[in-house]
Amino acid sequence: MDDLIKNEKVEQYKLGWLFALIGAIFGIGVNILVFLNTYYNMIAAEERKAGGCGVIVEYFLPAYTDIGILGGVLYTIAFVGFLNKKSWAYSVATAGNICALQASFWTMVPALDGGIFPMYVFLFVPNVAIFVLLHKITGNQPWSRIKLGLLTGIAMVLAFMNGVAGTNRMMVIGWPIFTATQRLTWVAAIGLGITTHSIFNGIKEWTVPVAFGAALLEVAIGFPMAVASSISFEKFSMFFLAPFASLVILIIPWFPFWKKMFPPEEA
């Protein structure tokens, strides 16, 4: 009986199968089609700029596609779980959505940078919609929690992007600060992704320290990376976005509204 969703929650879960099915179609089918139709075009567009980013696209676009396919597989598992009214279906769907969002944002950046249409928008926008609908309708989450999960999810995506861009700075330009810190941005991103999943599937005793540690790590390494990039290129660096988002995560628990978002046993 533990595997079955309680009777009073069956209605709450009734659209979960639909959101999971749509996510699976986009995560596996559309994801592969977009990759096949954009991969070499994006590499060529970046190489025309002679900035060394063509190499980054060559290796990281397939890696992001792998993450997207993994998200599609998790969506598929969740779809089966929802159809069979399994209690783990929502948790698996949340993991699939996190992977899908991670896989579909940065992939638009090199396309826009290279002056071609960002076809990955056809993956990102549906998964943002699934994020909201899945957690509001299926998970019956309050808006406050959805906003917090959105914040940690955005920080996760941006931190992972810093690792990708940092690879370019490290390999192509050879800046020591990126050689020292680039990999840790991915550690922070993983921690923020785990935090996002926990927000929607029950705050655990370890959730707060994981969130705090991941956000603090990104703040500690993200700001030096951003400052170095801004000074070198003499303009505002996109590296600032991830540490700024992480700084907000570190600050908000100190405000009174935090206690209203989570009951005492969860805060």
Backbone torsions as a table, in degrees:
resi	resn	phi	psi	omega
1	MET	NA	-24.2	-179.2
2	ASP	-62.7	-26.8	-178.5
3	ASP	-78.6	-12.9	-176.4
4	LEU	-93.7	140.9	174.2
5	ILE	-70.7	135.1	-179.2
6	LYS	-59.6	149.5	-174.4
7	ASN	-55.4	-38.7	-177.0
8	GLU	-71.1	-10.5	-179.3
9	LYS	-105.4	-1.3	-178.8
10	VAL	-62.3	-43.5	179.0
11	GLU	-62.8	-39.2	-179.7
12	GLN	-62.0	-30.4	-175.9
13	TYR	-96.8	4.4	-168.0
14	LYS	-65.3	-27.6	179.6
15	LEU	-96.9	0.9	-179.4
16	GLY	-59.6	-40.4	-179.6
17	TRP	-61.0	-36.3	-178.4
18	LEU	-69.0	-46.5	179.4
19	PHE	-63.2	-39.5	180.0
20	ALA	-67.4	-39.4	179.3
21	LEU	-63.6	-45.3	178.7
22	ILE	-62.5	-43.6	178.4
23	GLY	-61.5	-38.9	179.6
24	ALA	-65.8	-41.9	179.6
25	ILE	-62.8	-44.5	179.8
26	PHE	-71.7	-40.1	-175.5
27	GLY	-67.9	-33.8	-178.9
28	ILE	-100.9	-60.6	-175.0
29	GLY	-67.1	-61.0	-176.5
30	VAL	-64.4	-38.1	-179.9
31	ASN	-58.3	-47.5	-179.9
32	ILE	-66.2	-42.0	179.8
33	LEU	-62.7	-43.1	179.2
34	VAL	-63.8	-42.9	179.1
35	PHE	-59.6	-47.8	-177.6
36	LEU	-63.3	-29.1	-177.4
37	ASN	-92.6	-5.8	-176.5
38	THR	-126.5	-18.4	-169.8
39	TYR	-54.4	-59.9	-175.8
40	TYR	-71.1	-30.5	176.9
41	ASN	-64.7	-40.0	-179.5
42	MET	-70.2	-38.3	176.6
43	ILE	-62.5	-46.5	-179.1
44	ALA	-63.1	-40.2	-179.7
45	ALA	-63.9	-39.5	179.3
46	GLU	-72.1	-36.9	-179.6
47	GLU	-68.4	-29.0	176.8
48	ARG	-64.9	-24.3	179.3
49	LYS	-81.5	-12.3	178.1
50	ALA	55.7	37.0	179.3
51	GLY	-107.2	3.4	178.8
52	GLY	84.3	-0.2	-176.3
53	CYS	-77.3	-15.0	178.1
54	GLY	-59.7	-36.5	178.1
55	VAL	-66.2	-40.2	179.5
56	ILE	-63.0	-44.9	179.0
57	VAL	-63.7	-40.3	-177.9
58	GLU	-57.2	-38.2	-176.1
59	TYR	-97.4	-33.8	-173.4
60	PHE	-88.5	-28.1	178.1
61	LEU	-62.2	-42.5	174.0
62	PRO	-62.8	-36.8	179.5
63	ALA	-64.7	-42.7	176.6
64	TYR	-64.3	-37.6	177.5
65	THR	-63.2	-39.0	175.9
66	ASP	-59.0	-44.2	179.2
67	ILE	-62.0	-40.6	179.2
68	GLY	-64.8	-41.0	177.7
69	ILE	-65.5	-40.7	175.5
70	LEU	-58.1	-42.1	176.2
71	GLY	-60.5	-40.5	178.3
72	GLY	-63.7	-38.5	177.7
73	VAL	-65.7	-42.2	177.7
74	LEU	-64.1	-40.1	174.6
75	TYR	-58.1	-43.0	-178.9
76	THR	-62.6	-43.3	177.4
77	ILE	-61.8	-42.1	178.5
78	ALA	-63.4	-38.7	178.2
79	PHE	-56.9	-47.1	178.2
80	VAL	-63.7	-40.3	178.9
81	GLY	-63.1	-42.4	179.0
82	PHE	-64.4	-41.8	179.5
83	LEU	-61.4	-32.5	-179.3
84	ASN	-98.8	10.9	175.6
85	LYS	56.2	46.3	178.1
86	LYS	-89.5	140.8	-176.2
87	SER	-69.9	-19.8	-178.2
88	TRP	-86.0	-5.9	-173.2
89	ALA	-61.3	-42.9	-178.2
90	TYR	-64.8	-40.2	179.2
91	SER	-63.2	-43.2	179.7
92	VAL	-67.9	-39.5	177.6
93	ALA	-62.9	-37.6	176.7
94	THR	-61.9	-43.7	178.4
95	ALA	-63.3	-40.8	178.2
96	GLY	-63.0	-40.8	179.3
97	ASN	-66.4	-38.9	178.0
98	ILE	-62.0	-45.4	177.9
99	CYS	-62.5	-42.2	-177.7
100	ALA	-64.5	-41.5	178.5
101	LEU	-67.6	-39.4	177.6
102	GLN	-61.5	-38.2	-173.2
103	ALA	-79.5	-15.8	-168.1
104	SER	-114.3	1.6	-179.5
105	PHE	-95.7	-59.0	-178.8
106	TRP	-58.2	-31.8	-177.3
107	THR	-61.3	-18.8	174.8
108	MET	-80.3	-25.8	-172.7
109	VAL	-65.0	-51.8	179.5
110	PRO	-64.1	-28.4	176.3
111	ALA	-66.1	-48.3	177.8
112	LEU	-63.4	-39.4	179.8
113	ASP	-64.2	-34.0	-179.2
114	GLY	-89.4	-0.2	176.7
115	GLY	79.9	23.7	176.1
116	ILE	-118.4	162.5	-175.4
117	PHE	-67.4	130.1	-179.0
118	PRO	-80.0	88.2	-176.2
119	MET	-63.7	-19.4	-179.8
120	TYR	-69.6	-7.2	173.8
121	VAL	-62.8	-27.0	178.0
122	PHE	-71.4	-11.9	173.0
123	LEU	-100.4	-39.0	-174.9
124	PHE	-68.5	-49.7	-176.2
125	VAL	-61.0	-47.6	177.4
126	PRO	-60.4	-35.1	-179.0
127	ASN	-75.3	-28.3	171.3
128	VAL	-65.1	-43.3	177.6
129	ALA	-62.0	-42.7	178.1
130	ILE	-62.5	-39.4	178.4
131	PHE	-54.5	-50.1	-177.2
132	VAL	-68.3	-48.5	-175.5
133	LEU	-68.3	-41.2	-179.3
134	LEU	-60.2	-44.9	-175.0
135	HIS	-83.6	-29.2	179.9
136	LYS	-83.0	-46.5	-175.4
137	ILE	-87.4	-51.1	-176.7
138	THR	-77.2	-48.5	-178.3
139	GLY	-84.1	-11.9	-179.8
140	ASN	53.6	42.2	-179.1
141	GLN	-84.6	146.5	174.6
142	PRO	-69.8	155.4	-178.5
143	TRP	-61.3	-32.9	-179.7
144	SER	-60.7	-40.7	-179.4
145	ARG	-72.8	-36.2	177.3
146	ILE	-63.5	-40.7	178.7
147	LYS	-64.8	-41.4	179.1
148	LEU	-65.2	-43.4	177.4
149	GLY	-63.1	-35.0	176.7
150	LEU	-65.2	-40.7	179.0
151	LEU	-62.9	-49.4	-179.5
152	THR	-67.0	-33.0	177.3
153	GLY	-67.5	-42.0	177.1
154	ILE	-62.4	-43.8	178.5
155	ALA	-61.0	-38.6	177.7
156	MET	-60.5	-50.0	-178.8
157	VAL	-61.4	-44.0	-178.2
158	LEU	-68.5	-37.5	178.1
159	ALA	-65.1	-41.4	178.2
160	PHE	-64.8	-38.5	176.9
161	MET	-62.2	-38.1	177.7
162	ASN	-61.1	-34.9	176.9
163	GLY	-66.7	-38.2	178.5
164	VAL	-67.8	-50.0	179.1
165	ALA	-64.6	-35.0	177.5
166	GLY	-64.4	-30.9	176.0
167	THR	-62.6	-40.2	177.1
168	ASN	-62.9	-45.3	179.8
169	ARG	-64.5	-36.3	-177.3
170	MET	-73.6	-46.7	-173.0
171	MET	-84.3	-40.1	-173.7
172	VAL	-88.5	-43.7	-176.4
173	ILE	-96.0	-34.6	175.8
174	GLY	83.3	33.8	179.8
175	TRP	-77.7	128.8	-178.4
176	PRO	-60.5	-35.7	-177.7
177	ILE	-61.2	-35.4	179.4
178	PHE	-78.5	-32.4	174.9
179	THR	-61.5	-34.9	-177.5
180	ALA	-79.9	-28.1	-167.6
181	THR	-121.3	-14.6	-168.6
182	GLN	-53.8	-44.4	-174.9
183	ARG	-69.6	-29.2	-177.5
184	LEU	-68.5	-22.8	177.0
185	THR	-64.6	-30.9	177.5
186	TRP	-74.2	-33.1	174.5
187	VAL	-62.8	-44.8	177.8
188	ALA	-62.0	-40.9	-179.8
189	ALA	-62.5	-41.9	178.4
190	ILE	-62.3	-44.4	178.1
191	GLY	-61.2	-39.4	179.1
192	LEU	-70.1	-33.7	176.2
193	GLY	-66.7	-42.1	176.1
194	ILE	-62.0	-40.4	177.4
195	THR	-60.8	-45.2	-179.6
196	THR	-59.4	-44.1	179.2
197	HIS	-63.3	-41.6	-177.4
198	SER	-67.2	-33.8	179.8
199	ILE	-57.6	-37.4	-176.1
200	PHE	-94.3	-11.6	-175.4
201	ASN	-124.5	26.0	175.4
202	GLY	104.9	113.0	178.2
203	ILE	-67.3	123.3	-179.7
204	LYS	-99.3	172.7	178.5
205	GLU	-62.5	-29.3	-177.1
206	TRP	-89.4	-8.5	-173.6
207	THR	-61.2	-47.7	-176.8
208	VAL	-63.9	-48.8	178.2
209	PRO	-63.3	-34.4	176.7
210	VAL	-66.0	-45.3	178.5
211	ALA	-61.8	-45.9	-179.2
212	PHE	-63.2	-44.7	-178.7
213	GLY	-64.9	-43.3	-179.6
214	ALA	-65.9	-44.1	179.7
215	ALA	-65.9	-42.1	179.6
216	LEU	-64.5	-39.6	178.4
217	LEU	-61.6	-44.5	-180.0
218	GLU	-66.8	-37.6	176.6
219	VAL	-63.7	-44.0	-175.3
220	ALA	-65.3	-37.4	-177.7
221	ILE	-101.9	-24.1	-175.9
222	GLY	-72.3	-41.6	-179.0
223	PHE	-66.0	-43.3	175.4
224	PRO	-60.6	-38.4	177.7
225	MET	-63.7	-42.1	-178.5
226	ALA	-67.5	-42.5	179.6
227	VAL	-63.4	-44.6	179.6
228	ALA	-61.0	-42.4	-179.7
229	SER	-67.9	-41.5	-179.4
230	SER	-64.3	-42.3	-179.8
231	ILE	-65.5	-42.2	-176.7
232	SER	-68.8	-40.9	-177.9
233	PHE	-97.3	-3.7	176.8
234	GLU	56.6	42.9	174.7
235	LYS	-159.4	164.9	179.8
236	PHE	-60.1	132.6	-177.6
237	SER	-98.9	139.7	175.6
238	MET	-66.5	-13.5	176.5
239	PHE	-62.6	-20.1	-179.0
240	PHE	-69.8	-25.7	-170.5
241	LEU	-62.6	-45.4	-178.4
242	ALA	-64.7	-47.8	178.6
243	PRO	-67.1	-31.1	176.2
244	PHE	-65.1	-45.9	177.9
245	ALA	-62.5	-39.1	179.4
246	SER	-68.4	-34.6	178.0
247	LEU	-64.0	-38.5	176.6
248	VAL	-61.8	-40.9	178.2
249	ILE	-60.6	-37.4	179.4
250	LEU	-71.4	-28.9	-173.4
251	ILE	-87.4	-39.8	-169.1
252	ILE	-61.0	-28.6	178.2
253	PRO	-64.4	-14.1	-178.7
254	TRP	-87.4	-5.3	-179.6
255	PHE	-94.7	150.3	-176.2
256	PRO	-58.2	-33.4	-175.6
257	PHE	-65.5	-15.1	179.3
258	TRP	-60.2	-41.5	-178.3
259	LYS	-67.1	-24.8	177.5
260	LYS	-79.2	-25.6	-179.7
261	MET	-75.4	-34.0	-177.4
262	PHE	-132.2	138.8	174.4
263	PRO	-65.3	160.8	-175.8
264	PRO	-52.2	-37.3	-177.2
265	GLU	-72.6	-15.7	-179.7
266	GLU	-103.1	-20.8	-173.6
267	ALA	-71.4	NA	NA
